[in-house]
Amino acid sequence: MNSFQEIGLPTSLVGALESQNIIVPTPIQAQTIPLALEGKDILGSAQTGTGKTLAFVLPMLVQLSKDPKACALILAPTRELAQQASHTIKQLLILIKSPSRFALLIGGEPIMRQLQQLRTRPGPSIIVGTPGRILDHLERKSLNLMNTTFLVLDETDRMLDMGFGIQLDAILKRLPTERQTLMFSATIPGPIGRLANHYLTNPERVAVGPESTPTNTITQEVLQVSGSRKYEALLEQLGHREGSVIIFVKTKIDADEIAERLCEAQQDAVAIHGDLRQHTRQRVLNDFRKGKYRILVATDVAARGLDVPHIQHVINYDLPQSPEEYIHRIGRTGRAGATGCALSFITPQDSRKWSAIDRMLNPQKTIARTTQSENRSSESRPRREFSSENKPRRSFSSENRPRRDFSSRKPYSR
């Protein structure tokens, strides 16, 4: 479908989208919105950066416009992702001049301000929040969800990864059984399917693109480096690259330390992680979006929900704990049709992690093997570059590889 008009959206919403220069629906939007407008439950998956937010926000607004008593709940795993959805909703409500009120309920913000939003009459018909804070309000009895007719579970796999399974179950038990539910995720592992079977009614399955591969606008590179040279190699890579960069590390301490060292090296860097207060996290992201900092050093708190169009490079200084998280990390670049580059540092201790990622990216191919550099200067160049179709330009046989135990990972040290 070539326009939002063709998929059944009202003229007011089409005009609002056009005013934001959003003309053609993405594949996930084109396939999901007509089904949602019919009132069907949906289990949707698509690669990160493909427009899933509008895929559920637009049919939600249509339903609310038809029934003044209707209420919607959107659950997201992180504060940033919840804020991103609320920002989209705010813009559209203003553009279509809708009287619908909404509340953003996330951790890290004053509870009294949220209580005031919920007590104002008429109350909000759209609630966007994270599971922990939503459950907190339910237990305080400051929030009643029994009128909810439209439920969205965004990035559900991430919510389960973050341990929100019990909270989700407690929240969904307090919703009416007669409702429309849309469940979105970048990947659909087994637990997501079981959750969908439990809480969705005859859902339509919508999958756009392979779930285990990034978009074809991202060039992937691998650099084998010793643990003692990681920081030196990082400085060299930053010197070779232009544009904004997000660097993913394993721990909050690493994020602060590396950002501090980069600043000492005259690099414009700032750290973001879960220990920062919400207003500080928001300020950091705003400064990064505005270009005050070229480099954002982040833990996986920023792997989902960080929508900064100008990110040109993602550097996995530390590999993620799961192969699926690799897709979400590098999906911070190459968004909305733009091109981007993702570089991963591989130490000897990372062999098992990288093998798992490589098997996910290339399930039908022999696992590619990185080889150690012969001299220190050549270590700073990526060993292997994937084309946009994830086909390695150069592959190495995994046969006769010496068996070693790489199960432990040395902590970062200066």
C-alpha positions, 0 to 999 in steps of 0.5 A: 500500500502506498498511502495511509489513506489506502489502509483505512485511516481517517482523513484527520490522521492522514493529514497529521502524518503528512504534516510530519512528512510521513507519507508512505507506511512502512511494511509493518504499518501497512500489514498491521494497521488494517488488521488492528482497525478490524479489532483483531488481536495482533502478534507482530514482529519487525526489525528495530527502527521499522516504525512499530510505534505508529503501527499501534498508536494510529489504530489506538487513536482511531478506536478512542475517537469512536468510543469516548469511554474507551481507554488504552494502556501501553506498556514498555520495558524502559522509560526511554521507550515509554517516553518515545511512545508518549511523544508520538501520541502527544504530537498526534493528539495536538495535530488532530485536536483530540480531547483525549487525555493521557498520562505517562507513568514511569519510574524515576519521576515524582509519584505525586505529579503522576497521582495528580494526573490520574486524579484530574477529571476527566481522567486520562484515556491513554496510559503509557508506562513501565510495568513496575510503576503501573503495578505500583499505581494499581497497588496504591489504587490510584489507577483503575484499568477495568475500562481498558479496551485497547492494550499494547505490549511493546518490546515484549521480549525485552520486558521478559528479559528484564524480569517483568514477567510477574509484573505483566501477569499481575497487571493483565489480570486486572484488565477486562478480558474483553479487549483488543491486545497488540503485542509487538517485539523485535523477536518472538522467542518461545516465551513470547509465544506462550504469553501470546497464547495466554493473553491474546485471542486468535491473534493475527501473526504479522512478521516483517523481515527476518527476526534474527537479522538487522536491517540491510542498511547496516554494515557490520564489522568485527575487530579482534583485539586483546583485552589489554588493548581494547581502550587503545583500539577504541581511540583509534577507531574513533579517530577513523570514524566521523559522525555520532557514535554510541558505545555499548559496555557491560556495566554501569561502572564501565560506562562512567569510566570509559566516558571519563577517559574519553573526555580526558582524551579530548573526546565529547563523550557522556555516559547513560545507564540505569543508575542515573536519575530520570531527569539526568537521563533525559538531559543526557539524551537531549544533549546527545540528540542536539549534538552537544556530545558526539559519543554516548557510552551506554549500557543496555538500558539504551539498546531499546527505545533510543531513537536518535536519527543521526547515530552513524556508528554503533561500537560493541565495546563489550559484547551483549549477553544474548545474541538477540540483544546484539540486533537491538544494539546495532539497530540504533543506527541505520534507522528509517532507511539511513545507512550505518555501521556497527563494529564489535570488539572480540577478545579471546574471552568473547569467542563463545558469545560471538559464535552464538551471534554468528550462528544467529546471523548466519544459521546456514553457514559455517561459523566464521572465525576471527583470527588474531592479528600478527602485529599491534598496528593491524589490530585496529582494523576490522577483521571482517566486514559483512555486506548489507546481506550479512554475507562475510566477504571473507570466511574462515573455517571453524575446523581444527580450531583448538578447544579452549575454555572461554567461559569467563570474562575478565572485568574491565581495568584501566 
